[in-house]
Amino acid sequence: MNAAPLQVPRIVITGAPASGKTEFLQRLKGELVLDAFLFFDEVARRLLEENPGYRKDWGGFHREIYRRQVRQERRAGERPFITDRGTADAFAFHPETMTVMGTTIEKEYRRYSAVVQLGSSAALGERYYRMDAIRNESIEDVLAIEKAITGIWRGHPGYRFIEARPDTDRKYRHLLSVVNGMVALWRQRPSS
């Protein structure tokens, strides 16, 4: 599945629970090289904090995630952005959402220039995996989610996977190196 290259970098940072998405997005916001970028926090966590009842309506939950994600991306206009999850993440959790929303994986791939999936600390075992009020999945559930997310995104031409590591600073530096490489390519592009 080929996605047409975008002129403006639109980067998805995705991963299963406990992969570092939220923490790393916050750290990326402080990187000077990314000062032209907008940053979008994860929609799913915000929705569950607003309304825990969504846990009993997964279809409605994922449709609302998709709608809000599309809305915030449209507001970005032609500005580059980095987002904590992208539209296709909803399909990994609730495959029916794609059909209900009237889209295809190819259309969703074209929304983004790159996708970086972070491996979950659940892959490292109980010592590294932490649960909280929102993240309450078992290690087995998290690894199944990671597999589903990989299945949804790995066909994107700009897909990269960064494995889980006990050293989160090292993992972040790997992510930053990947993002910096993408930004450098964007800045070197010929002006139209």
URTA-V919588 format. One record per backbone hydrogen bond with DSSP energy under -1.0 kcal/mol. NH is the residue of the N-H (numbers start at 1). CO is the residue of the C=O. If there is no record, write none. Layout:
nh = <NH/NH>
co = <CO/CO>
This chain:
nh = <11/12/13/14/24/25/26/27/28/29/30/31/34/35/37/38/40/47/48/49/50/51/54/55/56/57/61/62/63/64/65/66/67/68/69/70/71/72/73/74/75/77/79/81/82/83/84/85/85/89/90/92/93/94/97/98/100/101/102/103/108/109/110/111/112/113/114/115/116/117/118/119/121/123/124/125/128/129/132/136/142/143/144/145/146/147/148/149/150/151/152/153/154/156/159/160/162/168/171/172/173/174/175/176/177/178/179/180/181/182/183/184/185/186/187/188>
co = <81/114/83/116/20/21/22/23/24/25/27/28/31/32/34/80/82/43/44/45/46/47/51/52/53/54/57/58/59/60/61/62/63/64/65/66/67/68/69/70/71/74/76/9/38/11/40/13/83/86/87/88/89/90/94/95/96/97/99/98/104/105/106/108/109/10/10/158/12/160/14/162/18/120/121/122/125/125/135/134/138/139/140/141/142/143/144/145/146/147/148/149/150/153/156/115/117/166/167/168/169/170/171/172/173/174/175/176/177/178/179/180/181/182/183/184>
